[in-house]
Amino acid sequence: MLRARVYFEDTDAGGIVYYVNYLKFMERARTELVRSLGFDQSVLQRENIIFVVHSVSARYHAPARLDDELLISAPVSELKRASVRFVQQIHRADGTLLSEGEVLVACVSADRYKPRTIPAALAEAFAASRQEIRDTEQGVVDSAS
């Protein structure tokens, strides 16, 4: 979970976060997830590995405004040989859902932009993070019973 603050530069003339900036917040959360799993994207790039957005869908529920504190999630919902799907949400710190999106990210070679297999260690880390989310959700369901 990434915490971020809305700055003046994030807002439009109406004083709310410009719609495309929600995608930037989501990107930062995915980057920080990779970092929290023990991987540095600049090191991956030197190893000829980059991740590119293949497709994205987004919904906007409520506006974020200047100085709002945001909580951005980046859970892995699907892991394939050369791609990762994230189902992301952005909440205001008070819990209000502001935006949600689904982002499919492809692993490609940095030199040729051709699909390549996600390195095993990173794929295992993504899978483990996905399992942690499932376990947490199951714990919530179990404790509610």
PyMOL commands that place a pseudoatom at each C-alpha (Angstrom):
pseudoatom trace, name=CA, resn=MET, resi=1, chain=A, elem=C, hetatm=0, pos=[0.000, 0.000, 0.000]
pseudoatom trace, name=CA, resn=LEU, resi=2, chain=A, elem=C, hetatm=0, pos=[1.447, 3.315, -1.073]
pseudoatom trace, name=CA, resn=ARG, resi=3, chain=A, elem=C, hetatm=0, pos=[0.639, 6.554, 0.717]
pseudoatom trace, name=CA, resn=ALA, resi=4, chain=A, elem=C, hetatm=0, pos=[0.782, 9.698, -1.391]
pseudoatom trace, name=CA, resn=ARG, resi=5, chain=A, elem=C, hetatm=0, pos=[-0.235, 13.311, -1.039]
pseudoatom trace, name=CA, resn=VAL, resi=6, chain=A, elem=C, hetatm=0, pos=[-2.056, 15.358, -3.688]
pseudoatom trace, name=CA, resn=TYR, resi=7, chain=A, elem=C, hetatm=0, pos=[0.037, 18.343, -4.727]
pseudoatom trace, name=CA, resn=PHE, resi=8, chain=A, elem=C, hetatm=0, pos=[-0.994, 21.391, -6.719]
pseudoatom trace, name=CA, resn=GLU, resi=9, chain=A, elem=C, hetatm=0, pos=[0.714, 19.943, -9.815]
pseudoatom trace, name=CA, resn=ASP, resi=10, chain=A, elem=C, hetatm=0, pos=[-1.644, 16.923, -9.648]
pseudoatom trace, name=CA, resn=THR, resi=11, chain=A, elem=C, hetatm=0, pos=[-4.794, 19.038, -9.966]
pseudoatom trace, name=CA, resn=ASP, resi=12, chain=A, elem=C, hetatm=0, pos=[-6.612, 20.581, -12.891]
pseudoatom trace, name=CA, resn=ALA, resi=13, chain=A, elem=C, hetatm=0, pos=[-8.206, 24.006, -13.269]
pseudoatom trace, name=CA, resn=GLY, resi=14, chain=A, elem=C, hetatm=0, pos=[-11.167, 22.791, -11.205]
pseudoatom trace, name=CA, resn=GLY, resi=15, chain=A, elem=C, hetatm=0, pos=[-8.928, 21.992, -8.251]
pseudoatom trace, name=CA, resn=ILE, resi=16, chain=A, elem=C, hetatm=0, pos=[-9.346, 18.227, -8.439]
pseudoatom trace, name=CA, resn=VAL, resi=17, chain=A, elem=C, hetatm=0, pos=[-6.852, 15.551, -9.430]
pseudoatom trace, name=CA, resn=TYR, resi=18, chain=A, elem=C, hetatm=0, pos=[-6.586, 15.417, -13.217]
pseudoatom trace, name=CA, resn=TYR, resi=19, chain=A, elem=C, hetatm=0, pos=[-7.866, 12.021, -14.377]
pseudoatom trace, name=CA, resn=VAL, resi=20, chain=A, elem=C, hetatm=0, pos=[-4.600, 10.762, -15.881]
pseudoatom trace, name=CA, resn=ASN, resi=21, chain=A, elem=C, hetatm=0, pos=[-2.745, 11.423, -12.627]
pseudoatom trace, name=CA, resn=TYR, resi=22, chain=A, elem=C, hetatm=0, pos=[-4.649, 8.584, -10.967]
pseudoatom trace, name=CA, resn=LEU, resi=23, chain=A, elem=C, hetatm=0, pos=[-2.815, 6.290, -13.407]
pseudoatom trace, name=CA, resn=LYS, resi=24, chain=A, elem=C, hetatm=0, pos=[0.474, 7.841, -12.290]
pseudoatom trace, name=CA, resn=PHE, resi=25, chain=A, elem=C, hetatm=0, pos=[-0.373, 7.099, -8.662]
pseudoatom trace, name=CA, resn=MET, resi=26, chain=A, elem=C, hetatm=0, pos=[-1.164, 3.501, -9.658]
pseudoatom trace, name=CA, resn=GLU, resi=27, chain=A, elem=C, hetatm=0, pos=[2.170, 3.248, -11.487]
pseudoatom trace, name=CA, resn=ARG, resi=28, chain=A, elem=C, hetatm=0, pos=[4.017, 4.402, -8.383]
pseudoatom trace, name=CA, resn=ALA, resi=29, chain=A, elem=C, hetatm=0, pos=[2.219, 1.807, -6.266]
pseudoatom trace, name=CA, resn=ARG, resi=30, chain=A, elem=C, hetatm=0, pos=[3.210, -0.989, -8.675]
pseudoatom trace, name=CA, resn=THR, resi=31, chain=A, elem=C, hetatm=0, pos=[6.809, 0.244, -8.682]
pseudoatom trace, name=CA, resn=GLU, resi=32, chain=A, elem=C, hetatm=0, pos=[6.878, 0.305, -4.892]
pseudoatom trace, name=CA, resn=LEU, resi=33, chain=A, elem=C, hetatm=0, pos=[5.383, -3.199, -4.773]
pseudoatom trace, name=CA, resn=VAL, resi=34, chain=A, elem=C, hetatm=0, pos=[8.237, -4.481, -6.943]
pseudoatom trace, name=CA, resn=ARG, resi=35, chain=A, elem=C, hetatm=0, pos=[10.716, -2.663, -4.677]
pseudoatom trace, name=CA, resn=SER, resi=36, chain=A, elem=C, hetatm=0, pos=[9.082, -4.122, -1.543]
pseudoatom trace, name=CA, resn=LEU, resi=37, chain=A, elem=C, hetatm=0, pos=[9.500, -7.591, -3.047]
pseudoatom trace, name=CA, resn=GLY, resi=38, chain=A, elem=C, hetatm=0, pos=[13.253, -6.963, -3.196]
pseudoatom trace, name=CA, resn=PHE, resi=39, chain=A, elem=C, hetatm=0, pos=[13.647, -5.995, -6.843]
pseudoatom trace, name=CA, resn=ASP, resi=40, chain=A, elem=C, hetatm=0, pos=[14.941, -2.734, -8.285]
pseudoatom trace, name=CA, resn=GLN, resi=41, chain=A, elem=C, hetatm=0, pos=[13.597, -1.775, -11.695]
pseudoatom trace, name=CA, resn=SER, resi=42, chain=A, elem=C, hetatm=0, pos=[16.868, -0.104, -12.682]
pseudoatom trace, name=CA, resn=VAL, resi=43, chain=A, elem=C, hetatm=0, pos=[18.702, -3.385, -11.974]
pseudoatom trace, name=CA, resn=LEU, resi=44, chain=A, elem=C, hetatm=0, pos=[16.092, -5.313, -13.952]
pseudoatom trace, name=CA, resn=GLN, resi=45, chain=A, elem=C, hetatm=0, pos=[16.555, -2.883, -16.837]
pseudoatom trace, name=CA, resn=ARG, resi=46, chain=A, elem=C, hetatm=0, pos=[20.317, -3.505, -16.806]
pseudoatom trace, name=CA, resn=GLU, resi=47, chain=A, elem=C, hetatm=0, pos=[19.423, -7.208, -17.018]
pseudoatom trace, name=CA, resn=ASN, resi=48, chain=A, elem=C, hetatm=0, pos=[17.384, -6.421, -20.185]
pseudoatom trace, name=CA, resn=ILE, resi=49, chain=A, elem=C, hetatm=0, pos=[14.028, -6.686, -18.413]
pseudoatom trace, name=CA, resn=ILE, resi=50, chain=A, elem=C, hetatm=0, pos=[11.350, -3.995, -18.334]
pseudoatom trace, name=CA, resn=PHE, resi=51, chain=A, elem=C, hetatm=0, pos=[7.629, -3.963, -17.691]
pseudoatom trace, name=CA, resn=VAL, resi=52, chain=A, elem=C, hetatm=0, pos=[5.298, -2.073, -20.000]
pseudoatom trace, name=CA, resn=VAL, resi=53, chain=A, elem=C, hetatm=0, pos=[1.604, -1.400, -19.682]
pseudoatom trace, name=CA, resn=HIS, resi=54, chain=A, elem=C, hetatm=0, pos=[-0.274, -3.529, -22.177]
pseudoatom trace, name=CA, resn=SER, resi=55, chain=A, elem=C, hetatm=0, pos=[-3.769, -2.328, -21.299]
pseudoatom trace, name=CA, resn=VAL, resi=56, chain=A, elem=C, hetatm=0, pos=[-5.589, -0.391, -18.629]
pseudoatom trace, name=CA, resn=SER, resi=57, chain=A, elem=C, hetatm=0, pos=[-9.160, 0.308, -17.620]
pseudoatom trace, name=CA, resn=ALA, resi=58, chain=A, elem=C, hetatm=0, pos=[-10.133, 2.832, -14.972]
pseudoatom trace, name=CA, resn=ARG, resi=59, chain=A, elem=C, hetatm=0, pos=[-13.225, 4.045, -13.161]
pseudoatom trace, name=CA, resn=TYR, resi=60, chain=A, elem=C, hetatm=0, pos=[-13.529, 7.241, -11.226]
pseudoatom trace, name=CA, resn=HIS, resi=61, chain=A, elem=C, hetatm=0, pos=[-15.869, 7.415, -8.238]
pseudoatom trace, name=CA, resn=ALA, resi=62, chain=A, elem=C, hetatm=0, pos=[-15.056, 10.605, -6.345]
pseudoatom trace, name=CA, resn=PRO, resi=63, chain=A, elem=C, hetatm=0, pos=[-12.565, 13.441, -6.771]
pseudoatom trace, name=CA, resn=ALA, resi=64, chain=A, elem=C, hetatm=0, pos=[-9.313, 13.801, -4.879]
pseudoatom trace, name=CA, resn=ARG, resi=65, chain=A, elem=C, hetatm=0, pos=[-8.360, 17.358, -3.999]
pseudoatom trace, name=CA, resn=LEU, resi=66, chain=A, elem=C, hetatm=0, pos=[-5.283, 19.339, -3.078]
pseudoatom trace, name=CA, resn=ASP, resi=67, chain=A, elem=C, hetatm=0, pos=[-3.590, 18.061, 0.115]
pseudoatom trace, name=CA, resn=ASP, resi=68, chain=A, elem=C, hetatm=0, pos=[-5.650, 14.855, 0.297]
pseudoatom trace, name=CA, resn=GLU, resi=69, chain=A, elem=C, hetatm=0, pos=[-3.724, 11.857, 1.543]
pseudoatom trace, name=CA, resn=LEU, resi=70, chain=A, elem=C, hetatm=0, pos=[-4.195, 8.877, -0.754]
pseudoatom trace, name=CA, resn=LEU, resi=71, chain=A, elem=C, hetatm=0, pos=[-3.804, 5.153, -0.171]
pseudoatom trace, name=CA, resn=ILE, resi=72, chain=A, elem=C, hetatm=0, pos=[-3.029, 3.247, -3.358]
pseudoatom trace, name=CA, resn=SER, resi=73, chain=A, elem=C, hetatm=0, pos=[-3.121, -0.546, -3.524]
pseudoatom trace, name=CA, resn=ALA, resi=74, chain=A, elem=C, hetatm=0, pos=[-1.425, -2.721, -6.136]
pseudoatom trace, name=CA, resn=PRO, resi=75, chain=A, elem=C, hetatm=0, pos=[-2.408, -6.347, -5.570]
pseudoatom trace, name=CA, resn=VAL, resi=76, chain=A, elem=C, hetatm=0, pos=[-1.563, -8.956, -8.190]
pseudoatom trace, name=CA, resn=SER, resi=77, chain=A, elem=C, hetatm=0, pos=[-4.752, -10.561, -9.454]
pseudoatom trace, name=CA, resn=GLU, resi=78, chain=A, elem=C, hetatm=0, pos=[-3.282, -12.725, -12.212]
pseudoatom trace, name=CA, resn=LEU, resi=79, chain=A, elem=C, hetatm=0, pos=[0.212, -13.934, -12.980]
pseudoatom trace, name=CA, resn=LYS, resi=80, chain=A, elem=C, hetatm=0, pos=[1.179, -15.476, -16.304]
pseudoatom trace, name=CA, resn=ARG, resi=81, chain=A, elem=C, hetatm=0, pos=[4.487, -16.417, -17.890]
pseudoatom trace, name=CA, resn=ALA, resi=82, chain=A, elem=C, hetatm=0, pos=[5.146, -12.925, -19.324]
pseudoatom trace, name=CA, resn=SER, resi=83, chain=A, elem=C, hetatm=0, pos=[2.478, -10.716, -17.760]
pseudoatom trace, name=CA, resn=VAL, resi=84, chain=A, elem=C, hetatm=0, pos=[0.989, -9.554, -14.495]
pseudoatom trace, name=CA, resn=ARG, resi=85, chain=A, elem=C, hetatm=0, pos=[-2.501, -8.182, -13.947]
pseudoatom trace, name=CA, resn=PHE, resi=86, chain=A, elem=C, hetatm=0, pos=[-3.136, -5.752, -11.103]
pseudoatom trace, name=CA, resn=VAL, resi=87, chain=A, elem=C, hetatm=0, pos=[-6.529, -4.685, -9.781]
pseudoatom trace, name=CA, resn=GLN, resi=88, chain=A, elem=C, hetatm=0, pos=[-5.788, -1.371, -8.114]
pseudoatom trace, name=CA, resn=GLN, resi=89, chain=A, elem=C, hetatm=0, pos=[-7.733, 1.041, -5.958]
pseudoatom trace, name=CA, resn=ILE, resi=90, chain=A, elem=C, hetatm=0, pos=[-7.103, 4.555, -4.751]
pseudoatom trace, name=CA, resn=HIS, resi=91, chain=A, elem=C, hetatm=0, pos=[-8.773, 5.627, -1.522]
pseudoatom trace, name=CA, resn=ARG, resi=92, chain=A, elem=C, hetatm=0, pos=[-8.675, 8.888, 0.359]
pseudoatom trace, name=CA, resn=ALA, resi=93, chain=A, elem=C, hetatm=0, pos=[-7.227, 8.348, 3.841]
pseudoatom trace, name=CA, resn=ASP, resi=94, chain=A, elem=C, hetatm=0, pos=[-10.790, 8.582, 5.226]
pseudoatom trace, name=CA, resn=GLY, resi=95, chain=A, elem=C, hetatm=0, pos=[-11.623, 5.387, 3.307]
pseudoatom trace, name=CA, resn=THR, resi=96, chain=A, elem=C, hetatm=0, pos=[-13.536, 6.941, 0.399]
pseudoatom trace, name=CA, resn=LEU, resi=97, chain=A, elem=C, hetatm=0, pos=[-12.961, 5.013, -2.845]
pseudoatom trace, name=CA, resn=LEU, resi=98, chain=A, elem=C, hetatm=0, pos=[-11.791, 7.524, -5.441]
pseudoatom trace, name=CA, resn=SER, resi=99, chain=A, elem=C, hetatm=0, pos=[-10.677, 5.412, -8.374]
pseudoatom trace, name=CA, resn=GLU, resi=100, chain=A, elem=C, hetatm=0, pos=[-10.088, 1.812, -9.347]
pseudoatom trace, name=CA, resn=GLY, resi=101, chain=A, elem=C, hetatm=0, pos=[-8.382, 0.253, -12.288]
pseudoatom trace, name=CA, resn=GLU, resi=102, chain=A, elem=C, hetatm=0, pos=[-7.185, -2.928, -13.856]
pseudoatom trace, name=CA, resn=VAL, resi=103, chain=A, elem=C, hetatm=0, pos=[-3.722, -2.826, -15.385]
pseudoatom trace, name=CA, resn=LEU, resi=104, chain=A, elem=C, hetatm=0, pos=[-2.125, -5.571, -17.460]
pseudoatom trace, name=CA, resn=VAL, resi=105, chain=A, elem=C, hetatm=0, pos=[1.652, -5.257, -17.489]
pseudoatom trace, name=CA, resn=ALA, resi=106, chain=A, elem=C, hetatm=0, pos=[3.858, -7.222, -19.881]
pseudoatom trace, name=CA, resn=CYS, resi=107, chain=A, elem=C, hetatm=0, pos=[7.443, -8.276, -19.286]
pseudoatom trace, name=CA, resn=VAL, resi=108, chain=A, elem=C, hetatm=0, pos=[9.577, -7.432, -22.322]
pseudoatom trace, name=CA, resn=SER, resi=109, chain=A, elem=C, hetatm=0, pos=[13.228, -7.249, -23.278]
pseudoatom trace, name=CA, resn=ALA, resi=110, chain=A, elem=C, hetatm=0, pos=[14.571, -3.733, -22.791]
pseudoatom trace, name=CA, resn=ASP, resi=111, chain=A, elem=C, hetatm=0, pos=[16.510, -3.805, -26.051]
pseudoatom trace, name=CA, resn=ARG, resi=112, chain=A, elem=C, hetatm=0, pos=[13.882, -5.205, -28.446]
pseudoatom trace, name=CA, resn=TYR, resi=113, chain=A, elem=C, hetatm=0, pos=[10.571, -4.752, -26.613]
pseudoatom trace, name=CA, resn=LYS, resi=114, chain=A, elem=C, hetatm=0, pos=[9.736, -8.405, -27.261]
pseudoatom trace, name=CA, resn=PRO, resi=115, chain=A, elem=C, hetatm=0, pos=[7.839, -10.470, -24.670]
pseudoatom trace, name=CA, resn=ARG, resi=116, chain=A, elem=C, hetatm=0, pos=[10.002, -12.435, -22.297]
pseudoatom trace, name=CA, resn=THR, resi=117, chain=A, elem=C, hetatm=0, pos=[9.430, -14.689, -19.334]
pseudoatom trace, name=CA, resn=ILE, resi=118, chain=A, elem=C, hetatm=0, pos=[9.258, -12.958, -15.973]
pseudoatom trace, name=CA, resn=PRO, resi=119, chain=A, elem=C, hetatm=0, pos=[12.389, -13.980, -14.030]
pseudoatom trace, name=CA, resn=ALA, resi=120, chain=A, elem=C, hetatm=0, pos=[11.602, -16.938, -11.756]
pseudoatom trace, name=CA, resn=ALA, resi=121, chain=A, elem=C, hetatm=0, pos=[12.525, -15.150, -8.521]
pseudoatom trace, name=CA, resn=LEU, resi=122, chain=A, elem=C, hetatm=0, pos=[10.283, -12.198, -9.359]
pseudoatom trace, name=CA, resn=ALA, resi=123, chain=A, elem=C, hetatm=0, pos=[7.427, -14.451, -10.499]
pseudoatom trace, name=CA, resn=GLU, resi=124, chain=A, elem=C, hetatm=0, pos=[7.696, -16.341, -7.203]
pseudoatom trace, name=CA, resn=ALA, resi=125, chain=A, elem=C, hetatm=0, pos=[7.628, -13.053, -5.281]
pseudoatom trace, name=CA, resn=PHE, resi=126, chain=A, elem=C, hetatm=0, pos=[4.537, -11.898, -7.212]
pseudoatom trace, name=CA, resn=ALA, resi=127, chain=A, elem=C, hetatm=0, pos=[2.875, -15.262, -6.541]
pseudoatom trace, name=CA, resn=ALA, resi=128, chain=A, elem=C, hetatm=0, pos=[3.715, -15.060, -2.829]
pseudoatom trace, name=CA, resn=SER, resi=129, chain=A, elem=C, hetatm=0, pos=[2.298, -11.528, -2.596]
pseudoatom trace, name=CA, resn=ARG, resi=130, chain=A, elem=C, hetatm=0, pos=[-0.861, -12.743, -4.309]
pseudoatom trace, name=CA, resn=GLN, resi=131, chain=A, elem=C, hetatm=0, pos=[-1.147, -15.628, -1.848]
pseudoatom trace, name=CA, resn=GLU, resi=132, chain=A, elem=C, hetatm=0, pos=[-0.679, -13.245, 1.104]
pseudoatom trace, name=CA, resn=ILE, resi=133, chain=A, elem=C, hetatm=0, pos=[-3.649, -11.226, -0.143]
pseudoatom trace, name=CA, resn=ARG, resi=134, chain=A, elem=C, hetatm=0, pos=[-5.743, -14.388, -0.494]
pseudoatom trace, name=CA, resn=ASP, resi=135, chain=A, elem=C, hetatm=0, pos=[-4.743, -15.490, 3.007]
pseudoatom trace, name=CA, resn=THR, resi=136, chain=A, elem=C, hetatm=0, pos=[-5.646, -12.077, 4.403]
pseudoatom trace, name=CA, resn=GLU, resi=137, chain=A, elem=C, hetatm=0, pos=[-9.013, -12.123, 2.631]
pseudoatom trace, name=CA, resn=GLN, resi=138, chain=A, elem=C, hetatm=0, pos=[-9.641, -15.669, 3.893]
pseudoatom trace, name=CA, resn=GLY, resi=139, chain=A, elem=C, hetatm=0, pos=[-8.741, -14.565, 7.424]
pseudoatom trace, name=CA, resn=VAL, resi=140, chain=A, elem=C, hetatm=0, pos=[-11.262, -11.739, 7.176]
pseudoatom trace, name=CA, resn=VAL, resi=141, chain=A, elem=C, hetatm=0, pos=[-13.904, -14.200, 5.989]
pseudoatom trace, name=CA, resn=ASP, resi=142, chain=A, elem=C, hetatm=0, pos=[-12.957, -16.752, 8.679]
pseudoatom trace, name=CA, resn=SER, resi=143, chain=A, elem=C, hetatm=0, pos=[-12.987, -14.196, 11.481]
pseudoatom trace, name=CA, resn=ALA, resi=144, chain=A, elem=C, hetatm=0, pos=[-16.374, -12.877, 10.333]
pseudoatom trace, name=CA, resn=SER, resi=145, chain=A, elem=C, hetatm=0, pos=[-17.924, -16.363, 10.589]
for i in range(1, 145): cmd.bond("trace and resi %d" % i, "trace and resi %d" % (i + 1))
show_as sticks, trace
zoom trace
